[in-house]
């Protein structure tokens, strides 16, 4: 009898090795490589040696009718926005988030909303008993719906149960790390089991037409635990984000084969579950202090939605040899670049100062259009001159000190005008400005112009738009 072939797989990134070693060369993690049987997995049973003859498939031309993917609308506007207008039938969605952030609460509310619309929803719980899920449903006022519960962790048993009755419209699996399959010889939660369980559930979704939502735990780095190949297998990847000190949550889309990416849905956590926030800009600007220096309002874009957030900066003399650089909600290397440009081209010396930067409300910004707002906040804090409370900032700063235009300027200005802002500072070469607007637009070509205006207490005041 042939000796079973053994492989060693990193549980953090999924890298495969032929022998054990202490450190993974792919991700740099220590003590994450585990021995697993290579004969396990899909197709690894007794008939592994017998090869099946392939069946020919039909070849289709590129030209032809294109049918829009049918969607199941939940009625929760923010959830439907993040998924691209609803859940596509036969798709697989992966939702990740920190423990206790509200993933199960969100999915229970979505399941109840779909059930009230006449759809069959099956909620598979691998972490909690049926009684615990019922308690949550009672708290969320969802116990009166026809959502069907199943407390099971074996994938084959789950698929057999789903095949007995009418095909469900949505299957929620909470969570994928708790499932295990007879086809894989590994412990639940390992790379092999997570990959095998995900593949079986995705195969069921494609074959039956039922949508499947998989819940995934995240690691300390904020990544979904398990191999990244699971993210490539599914059709959409959503992250449920939030800070423990804030009561709002953000559902962020990072991958979507059937809709736009970088879309967000904003919710507010309360005693009776999650509540939709139709205008997140009012939420992020609700507690701002307009008279304090070092605070600038940034008009950003999250997918197709304009969002206004406050960027706070604090510059203080440092008693340390190496000043501190602390950033919350923004990219720290990006802050280092803005500081270098301020030093090299504007004469703003911050090498002996501690710099603290915070995006108010726990919001996270990823676009470079926030460079101009960050620079304005830094100069305002250093000079002690507060910025105008009715002014918004957006623009990208290049290494030469020039201010480069960004996309969707018209949408940013429209959102700012709707919230009562009357002035804006933006790049001079912005091309998509609206022809008719009531805002006073101050255009800057280089960063030294903005520094001089902020430090001198004046903001560009050109003539009002027609």
C-alpha positions as CSV (number, residue, x, y, z in Angstrom):
1,X,0.0,0.0,0.0
2,X,1.4,3.4,-1.0
3,X,2.3,5.7,1.8
4,X,-0.1,8.7,1.9
5,X,1.5,11.9,0.7
6,X,1.8,14.6,3.3
7,X,2.0,18.3,2.7
8,X,2.5,21.3,5.0
9,X,0.1,24.2,4.6
10,X,0.4,27.6,6.2
11,X,-2.9,28.3,8.1
12,X,-2.5,32.1,7.7
13,X,-2.0,32.4,3.9
14,X,-2.4,28.9,2.5
15,X,1.2,28.5,1.2
16,X,2.1,24.8,0.6
17,X,5.5,23.3,1.5
18,X,7.0,19.8,1.2
19,X,8.4,19.9,4.7
20,X,7.8,21.5,8.0
21,X,9.5,24.8,8.9
22,X,9.0,27.3,11.6
23,X,8.4,30.5,9.5
24,X,6.3,30.8,6.4
25,X,8.3,32.4,3.6
26,X,5.1,33.7,2.0
27,X,3.5,35.7,4.8
28,X,6.3,35.8,7.4
29,X,4.2,34.3,10.2
30,X,5.7,31.9,12.7
31,X,4.3,28.5,13.8
32,X,1.4,28.6,11.3
33,X,2.5,25.6,9.1
34,X,0.5,22.4,9.8
35,X,0.9,18.9,8.4
36,X,-2.1,17.8,6.3
37,X,-2.9,14.8,4.2
38,X,-2.7,15.6,0.5
39,X,-5.0,12.8,-0.4
40,X,-7.9,14.6,1.3
41,X,-10.1,17.2,-0.3
42,X,-12.5,17.1,-3.1
43,X,-11.8,14.1,-5.3
44,X,-9.4,12.6,-2.7
45,X,-11.5,9.5,-1.9
46,X,-10.9,5.8,-2.8
47,X,-11.5,6.5,-6.5
48,X,-8.8,9.1,-6.6
49,X,-6.7,7.1,-9.0
50,X,-9.4,6.5,-11.5
51,X,-9.6,9.4,-13.9
52,X,-13.0,10.4,-15.3
53,X,-13.3,11.0,-19.0
54,X,-14.2,14.6,-19.8
55,X,-17.5,15.6,-21.3
56,X,-17.4,18.0,-24.3
57,X,-19.1,21.4,-23.6
58,X,-20.8,23.7,-26.1
59,X,-18.7,26.6,-27.3
60,X,-20.7,29.9,-27.6
61,X,-19.8,33.1,-29.5
62,X,-19.2,36.4,-27.7
63,X,-22.1,38.1,-29.5
64,X,-25.6,37.4,-28.3
65,X,-28.3,38.6,-26.0
66,X,-27.1,39.7,-22.5
67,X,-29.6,39.1,-19.7
68,X,-29.2,41.1,-16.5
69,X,-28.6,38.9,-13.5
70,X,-31.8,38.5,-11.5
71,X,-31.5,39.9,-8.0
72,X,-33.3,39.3,-4.7
73,X,-33.9,42.6,-3.1
74,X,-34.0,42.5,0.7
75,X,-35.6,45.9,1.3
76,X,-32.8,47.1,3.5
77,X,-31.5,49.9,1.3
78,X,-28.0,50.1,2.7
79,X,-27.5,46.3,2.4
80,X,-28.8,46.3,-1.1
81,X,-26.5,49.3,-2.0
82,X,-23.4,47.4,-0.8
83,X,-24.4,44.3,-2.8
84,X,-25.0,46.3,-6.0
85,X,-28.8,46.5,-5.9
86,X,-29.6,43.1,-4.3
87,X,-28.4,39.6,-4.0
88,X,-27.8,37.8,-7.3
89,X,-29.4,34.4,-7.5
90,X,-26.8,31.6,-7.6
91,X,-24.1,33.8,-6.2
92,X,-21.8,33.3,-3.2
93,X,-21.0,36.2,-0.9
94,X,-18.4,36.3,1.8
95,X,-18.9,38.7,4.7
96,X,-16.1,39.3,7.2
97,X,-15.7,41.3,10.3
98,X,-14.4,41.5,13.9
99,X,-16.1,39.3,16.5
100,X,-19.1,41.1,18.0
101,X,-19.3,43.7,15.3
102,X,-22.8,42.7,14.3
103,X,-22.5,40.3,11.4
104,X,-25.0,37.9,12.7
105,X,-27.4,40.8,13.6
106,X,-27.2,42.2,10.1
107,X,-27.8,38.8,8.5
108,X,-30.7,38.0,10.8
109,X,-32.3,41.3,9.9
110,X,-31.7,40.6,6.2
111,X,-33.1,37.1,6.5
112,X,-36.2,38.4,8.2
113,X,-36.7,41.1,5.6
114,X,-36.4,38.5,2.7
115,X,-38.8,36.1,4.5
116,X,-41.4,38.9,4.8
117,X,-41.2,39.3,1.1
118,X,-42.1,35.7,0.5
119,X,-38.6,34.2,0.0
120,X,-37.5,31.0,1.6
121,X,-34.4,31.6,3.8
122,X,-32.4,29.0,5.6
123,X,-30.0,30.1,8.4
124,X,-27.3,27.6,9.2
125,X,-25.6,28.2,12.5
126,X,-22.3,26.4,13.2
127,X,-21.4,28.4,16.3
128,X,-24.7,28.8,18.2
129,X,-27.5,26.5,19.1
130,X,-31.0,27.0,17.8
131,X,-32.1,28.5,21.1
132,X,-29.4,31.1,21.0
133,X,-30.4,32.1,17.4
134,X,-34.0,32.3,18.5
135,X,-33.1,34.7,21.4
136,X,-31.4,37.0,18.9
137,X,-34.4,36.8,16.6
138,X,-36.8,37.8,19.4
139,X,-34.6,40.8,20.3
140,X,-34.6,41.9,16.6
141,X,-38.3,41.4,16.2
142,X,-37.7,38.7,13.6
143,X,-39.2,35.7,15.4
144,X,-42.5,36.1,13.6
145,X,-40.9,35.3,10.2
146,X,-40.6,32.0,8.4
147,X,-36.8,31.8,8.5
148,X,-35.7,28.2,8.9
149,X,-32.9,27.4,11.3
150,X,-30.4,24.6,11.2
151,X,-27.6,23.9,13.7
152,X,-25.1,21.7,11.8
153,X,-21.4,21.8,10.9
154,X,-21.1,18.9,8.5
155,X,-21.3,20.1,4.9
156,X,-22.7,16.9,3.5
157,X,-25.5,16.9,6.1
158,X,-26.3,20.5,5.3
159,X,-26.5,19.9,1.6
160,X,-28.7,16.8,2.1
161,X,-31.1,18.8,4.3
162,X,-31.3,21.6,1.7
163,X,-32.0,19.1,-1.1
164,X,-35.1,17.6,0.7
165,X,-37.5,20.5,0.3
166,X,-38.1,23.4,-2.1
167,X,-34.9,25.2,-3.2
168,X,-34.2,28.1,-0.8
169,X,-33.7,31.6,-2.2
170,X,-31.0,32.4,0.4
171,X,-28.7,30.2,2.6
172,X,-26.8,31.9,5.3
173,X,-23.8,30.0,6.8
174,X,-22.5,31.3,10.1
175,X,-19.6,30.7,9.9
176,X,-17.5,29.0,7.2
177,X,-14.7,28.3,9.7
178,X,-16.9,25.9,11.7
179,X,-17.9,23.7,8.8
180,X,-16.1,20.4,8.0
181,X,-16.4,17.9,5.2
182,X,-15.8,14.1,5.1
183,X,-13.8,14.7,1.9
184,X,-11.0,16.5,3.8
185,X,-8.8,14.8,6.4
186,X,-8.2,17.9,8.5
187,X,-9.5,19.6,11.6
188,X,-12.3,22.2,11.2
189,X,-11.0,25.7,10.7
190,X,-7.9,24.6,8.9
191,X,-7.0,25.8,5.4
192,X,-8.0,22.5,3.8
193,X,-11.4,22.3,5.5
194,X,-12.3,26.0,4.9
195,X,-11.4,25.6,1.2
196,X,-13.3,22.3,0.8
197,X,-16.4,23.5,2.7
198,X,-16.4,26.8,0.7
199,X,-16.1,24.9,-2.6
200,X,-19.0,22.6,-1.8
201,X,-21.3,25.4,-0.8
202,X,-20.4,27.4,-3.9
203,X,-21.0,24.4,-6.1
204,X,-24.5,24.1,-4.5
205,X,-25.2,27.7,-5.2
206,X,-24.2,27.5,-8.8
207,X,-26.1,24.2,-9.4
208,X,-29.3,25.1,-7.6
209,X,-29.6,28.9,-8.2
210,X,-29.8,29.6,-4.5
211,X,-27.7,32.5,-3.1
212,X,-25.3,31.6,-0.4
213,X,-23.8,34.0,2.2
214,X,-20.7,32.8,4.0
215,X,-19.6,34.5,7.3
216,X,-15.9,34.6,7.8
217,X,-13.9,35.5,10.9
218,X,-11.0,38.0,10.6
219,X,-7.5,37.8,11.9
220,X,-5.7,40.4,14.0
221,X,-4.6,42.1,10.8
222,X,-8.2,42.5,9.7
223,X,-8.0,39.9,7.0
224,X,-10.6,37.1,6.6
225,X,-9.1,34.0,8.3
226,X,-8.2,31.1,6.0
227,X,-6.6,31.1,2.5
228,X,-7.1,34.1,0.3
229,X,-8.2,31.6,-2.4
230,X,-11.6,31.6,-0.7
231,X,-12.0,35.3,-1.6
232,X,-11.3,34.5,-5.2
233,X,-13.8,31.7,-5.2
234,X,-16.8,33.8,-4.2
235,X,-18.6,36.4,-6.3
236,X,-18.6,39.2,-3.7
237,X,-16.6,40.0,-0.6
238,X,-18.0,42.4,2.0
239,X,-16.3,43.7,5.2
240,X,-18.4,44.8,8.2
241,X,-16.4,47.5,10.0
242,X,-16.8,49.6,13.1
243,X,-15.1,50.9,16.2
244,X,-16.0,49.7,19.7
245,X,-16.4,53.3,20.9
246,X,-18.8,54.3,18.1
247,X,-22.3,53.1,17.5
248,X,-22.3,53.0,13.7
249,X,-21.1,50.2,11.4
250,X,-20.0,50.3,7.8
251,X,-20.6,47.5,5.3
252,X,-17.8,47.9,2.7
253,X,-17.7,46.1,-0.7
254,X,-14.2,45.1,-1.8
255,X,-15.1,42.7,-4.5
256,X,-18.3,42.3,-6.5
257,X,-18.7,40.5,-9.8
258,X,-22.2,41.8,-10.4
259,X,-21.9,45.4,-9.2
260,X,-19.5,48.3,-8.3
261,X,-16.7,47.9,-5.8
262,X,-15.8,50.3,-3.0
263,X,-19.4,50.8,-2.2
264,X,-20.5,51.3,1.4
265,X,-23.6,50.9,3.5
266,X,-23.9,52.7,6.8
267,X,-25.8,51.4,9.8
268,X,-26.2,52.5,13.4
269,X,-26.2,49.9,16.1
270,X,-29.0,50.2,18.7
271,X,-30.7,48.1,21.3
272,X,-33.1,46.7,18.7
273,X,-30.5,45.9,16.1
274,X,-29.1,47.9,13.2
275,X,-30.7,51.0,11.8
276,X,-30.0,52.3,8.3
277,X,-28.3,55.7,8.0
278,X,-29.5,57.3,4.8
279,X,-27.2,60.4,5.0
280,X,-23.9,59.3,6.6
281,X,-22.3,62.8,6.2
282,X,-24.6,64.2,8.8
283,X,-23.6,61.4,11.2
284,X,-19.9,62.0,10.7
285,X,-20.2,65.8,11.0
286,X,-22.7,65.8,13.9
287,X,-20.3,66.5,16.7
288,X,-17.6,68.7,15.1
289,X,-16.2,71.8,16.8
290,X,-16.1,74.5,14.1
291,X,-13.8,76.9,16.1
292,X,-11.0,74.5,16.9
293,X,-7.8,74.7,14.8
294,X,-6.6,71.6,13.0
295,X,-10.0,70.4,11.7
296,X,-10.8,70.2,8.0
297,X,-13.9,68.8,6.3
298,X,-13.0,66.4,3.5
299,X,-15.5,65.7,0.7
300,X,-14.8,62.1,-0.2
301,X,-16.3,59.4,-2.4
302,X,-17.1,55.9,-1.4
303,X,-18.1,54.1,-4.6
304,X,-20.9,56.1,-6.0
305,X,-21.7,57.9,-2.7
306,X,-20.2,61.2,-1.7
307,X,-19.4,61.3,2.1
308,X,-18.2,64.3,4.1
309,X,-16.0,63.6,7.1
310,X,-13.9,65.7,9.4
311,X,-10.1,65.2,9.5
312,X,-8.5,66.2,12.7
313,X,-4.8,67.0,13.1
314,X,-2.8,67.8,16.2
315,X,0.8,69.2,15.9
316,X,2.7,69.6,19.2
317,X,6.4,70.1,20.1
318,X,8.1,66.8,20.8
319,X,10.4,66.0,23.7
320,X,11.6,62.8,22.0
321,X,14.5,62.3,19.7
322,X,12.1,60.7,17.1
323,X,8.8,62.5,17.0
324,X,5.6,60.4,17.1
325,X,3.4,59.9,14.0
326,X,0.1,58.4,14.9
327,X,-2.7,57.9,12.3
328,X,-6.2,56.6,12.8
329,X,-8.4,56.1,9.7
330,X,-5.9,57.0,7.0
331,X,-2.7,55.6,5.4
332,X,0.4,56.3,7.5
333,X,2.8,56.3,4.5
334,X,0.6,58.8,2.9
335,X,0.9,61.1,5.9
336,X,4.7,60.8,5.7
337,X,4.6,61.8,2.1
338,X,2.4,64.9,2.8
339,X,4.8,65.9,5.7
340,X,7.8,65.5,3.4
341,X,6.1,67.7,0.7
342,X,5.3,70.4,3.3
343,X,8.9,70.4,4.5
344,X,10.5,70.4,1.1
345,X,8.3,72.8,-0.9
346,X,6.5,74.9,1.7
347,X,9.0,75.4,4.4
348,X,6.7,73.9,7.1
349,X,9.2,72.2,9.5
350,X,7.5,69.4,11.5
351,X,10.6,67.3,12.2
352,X,10.6,68.4,15.8
353,X,6.8,68.0,16.3
354,X,4.6,65.1,17.2
355,X,1.8,64.7,14.6
356,X,-1.5,63.0,15.4
357,X,-4.1,62.5,12.6
358,X,-7.6,61.2,13.1
359,X,-10.6,60.7,10.9
360,X,-13.6,61.6,13.1
361,X,-16.2,59.0,13.8
362,X,-13.9,56.0,13.2
363,X,-14.3,56.3,9.4
364,X,-11.5,54.9,7.2
365,X,-10.4,56.8,4.1
366,X,-8.4,55.2,1.3
367,X,-8.5,57.6,-1.6
368,X,-5.6,60.1,-2.2
369,X,-8.1,63.0,-2.6
370,X,-7.8,63.6,1.1
371,X,-4.3,64.9,0.8
372,X,-5.4,68.6,0.5
373,X,-7.7,68.3,3.6
374,X,-4.9,66.7,5.6
375,X,-2.4,69.4,4.6
376,X,-4.9,72.1,5.5
377,X,-5.5,70.5,8.9
378,X,-1.8,70.1,9.7
379,X,-1.0,73.8,8.8
380,X,-4.0,75.0,10.8
381,X,-3.0,73.1,13.9
382,X,0.6,74.3,13.6
383,X,-0.3,77.9,13.1
384,X,-3.3,77.9,15.6
385,X,-5.6,79.4,12.9
386,X,-8.9,77.6,12.6
387,X,-10.2,76.9,9.2
388,X,-13.5,78.3,7.9
389,X,-16.4,76.1,9.2
390,X,-18.3,76.3,5.9
391,X,-15.4,75.2,3.7
392,X,-14.6,71.7,2.3
393,X,-11.3,70.4,0.9
394,X,-10.3,67.8,-1.6
395,X,-7.4,67.2,-4.0
396,X,-4.3,65.0,-4.5
397,X,-0.9,66.3,-3.7
398,X,2.0,65.3,-5.9
399,X,5.7,65.0,-4.8
400,X,6.5,68.2,-6.6
401,X,4.0,70.2,-4.5
402,X,1.4,70.5,-7.3
403,X,-2.3,69.9,-6.5
404,X,-3.7,67.4,-8.9
405,X,-7.5,67.1,-9.8
406,X,-9.6,64.2,-8.7
407,X,-12.7,62.5,-10.1
408,X,-16.3,63.3,-9.2
409,X,-15.8,66.9,-8.2
410,X,-19.3,67.8,-9.1
411,X,-20.8,65.1,-6.8
412,X,-18.6,66.2,-3.9
413,X,-19.6,69.8,-4.3
414,X,-23.3,68.9,-4.6
415,X,-23.2,66.9,-1.3
416,X,-21.3,69.7,0.5
417,X,-23.9,72.3,-0.7
418,X,-26.7,70.1,0.4
419,X,-25.3,70.1,4.0
420,X,-24.9,73.8,4.1
421,X,-21.3,74.4,3.1
422,X,-20.8,77.5,1.0
423,X,-17.1,77.4,0.1
424,X,-14.6,74.8,-1.2
425,X,-10.9,74.5,-1.9
426,X,-10.0,72.2,-4.8
427,X,-7.5,71.7,-7.6
428,X,-7.3,74.4,-10.3
429,X,-7.6,71.9,-13.2
430,X,-10.8,70.2,-12.1
431,X,-12.7,69.5,-15.3
432,X,-16.1,68.3,-14.2
433,X,-17.3,71.3,-12.1
434,X,-21.0,72.1,-12.5
435,X,-21.7,75.1,-14.7
436,X,-24.3,76.5,-12.2
437,X,-23.6,76.3,-8.5
438,X,-24.0,78.5,-5.5
439,X,-20.7,77.6,-3.8
440,X,-17.6,79.8,-3.8
441,X,-14.9,77.7,-5.3
442,X,-11.3,78.4,-4.5
443,X,-8.9,76.7,-6.9
444,X,-5.2,76.1,-5.9
445,X,-2.5,75.0,-8.3
446,X,0.3,74.3,-5.7
447,X,0.5,73.4,-2.1
448,X,2.5,76.6,-1.1
449,X,-0.6,78.7,-2.1
450,X,-2.8,76.8,0.3
451,X,-0.3,77.0,3.1
452,X,0.0,80.7,2.7
453,X,-3.7,81.2,2.7
454,X,-4.3,78.9,5.8
455,X,-1.5,80.4,7.8
456,X,-2.6,83.9,6.9
457,X,-6.2,83.2,7.9
458,X,-7.6,83.7,4.4
459,X,-9.2,81.2,2.0
460,X,-9.6,81.8,-1.7
461,X,-12.7,83.8,-2.3
462,X,-13.3,84.0,-6.1
463,X,-16.6,85.2,-7.5
464,X,-19.6,83.1,-6.8
465,X,-20.7,80.7,-9.5
466,X,-23.4,81.8,-11.9
